[in-house]
Structures are given as C-alpha cells and as structure tokens.
Amino acid sequence: GIDWFRMASHKQNQWTSRFRELEEFKREHNRCQVPTKNSHPNPSLGQWVNDQQRQYHLMNQGLTSSMTFERVNLLNDLGFEWSVGRRKSLL
C-alpha cells in the first residue's frame, strides 16, 4: 500500500530544502524575488517561489492549498513578497 506518512514527510523535506535555498538566495541578493529565467543559475527556485505565492492565495480564498500557517510565518520572517503577477526580469 501507499505510505502516506512517508510521502507527506518527503514533501515537507522538499519544502524545507527549497526554503533553505531561498534563505541562501536572500543572503546573497537581499531579496526573495527569484528570477524564473533560464539565465539564472536556479530557475526552479524561482518557480518554487511563484508556487508559494499561488498556494498562499489559494489558502486565503479557502481553497485547497499546500500552504500552512507555519510556512507563511517562516516566509514572512524571511521578508517574502506575496504579490503574484507579472514582474520584470530581475537579471
């Protein structure tokens, strides 16, 4: 059968790993806006940031979301920007 606890634990570990990458990006660039362009060394981190913004807005609308209040607090403490939308390339 499916080990749901192990699957959930793996998802949490993935989230934590990405969060640590974002912390490192913030230390280096003094911002949490990560480019999603392929010219950036880690475009998948930028996609993860966009996904966190989407999940946050879903949560606020009462819809199914992987966002939790704990994650919101961690991201807020880092200075995360919750606005979603088109933004100019940061490179």
C-alpha positions in Angstrom: 0.0 0.0 0.0 0.9 3.7 -0.1 2.8 5.0 2.9 1.0 8.4 3.3 3.1 9.4 6.3 6.4 8.8 4.4 5.0 10.7 1.3 4.0 13.7 3.5 7.3 13.7 5.2 9.1 13.7 1.8 7.0 16.6 0.7 7.9 18.5 3.9 11.6 17.8 3.4 11.4 19.1 -0.2 9.7 22.3 1.0 12.3 22.8 3.8 15.1 22.2 1.3 13.7 24.9 -1.1 13.2 27.2 1.8 16.9 26.8 2.8 17.8 27.6 -0.9 15.6 30.8 -0.6 17.4 31.8 2.6 20.7 31.5 0.8 19.4 33.5 -2.1 18.2 36.2 0.2 21.6 36.3 1.9 23.3 36.7 -1.4 20.9 39.1 -3.2 19.0 40.8 -0.2 15.6 39.9 -1.7 13.2 36.9 -2.0 12.2 37.6 -5.6 14.0 34.9 -7.6 14.2 35.0 -11.4 12.5 32.2 -13.3 14.5 32.8 -16.4 16.8 30.0 -17.6 19.7 32.5 -17.5 19.5 32.4 -13.7 21.6 29.5 -12.1 18.5 28.2 -10.3 15.3 28.9 -12.3 13.4 26.1 -10.4 13.8 28.1 -7.2 12.0 31.0 -8.9 9.2 28.6 -10.0 9.0 27.4 -6.4 8.7 31.0 -5.1 5.8 31.6 -7.6 4.1 28.4 -6.4 4.3 29.6 -2.8 2.6 32.8 -3.8 -0.1 30.8 -5.6 -0.6 28.4 -2.7 -0.9 31.4 -0.3 -3.6 33.0 -2.4 -5.5 29.7 -2.7 -5.3 29.3 1.1 -6.6 32.8 1.6 -9.5 32.0 -0.7 -10.4 29.0 1.4 -9.4 26.6 -1.4 -7.2 23.5 -1.3 -3.6 24.5 -0.8 -0.3 23.1 0.4 0.4 26.3 2.3 0.3 26.3 6.1 0.3 29.0 8.7 3.7 27.7 9.8 5.1 28.1 6.3 3.5 31.6 6.0 5.3 32.6 9.2 8.6 31.3 8.1 8.3 33.0 4.7 7.2 36.3 6.3 10.1 36.2 8.7 12.4 36.0 5.7 10.7 39.0 4.1 8.8 37.1 1.4 6.7 39.1 -1.0 3.3 37.6 -1.5 2.2 39.5 -4.6 1.6 37.4 -7.6 1.7 38.8 -11.1 4.0 39.7 -13.9 7.2 41.2 -12.9 10.1 42.4 -14.8 13.1 40.1 -15.2 15.5 40.6 -12.3 18.5 39.9 -14.4 
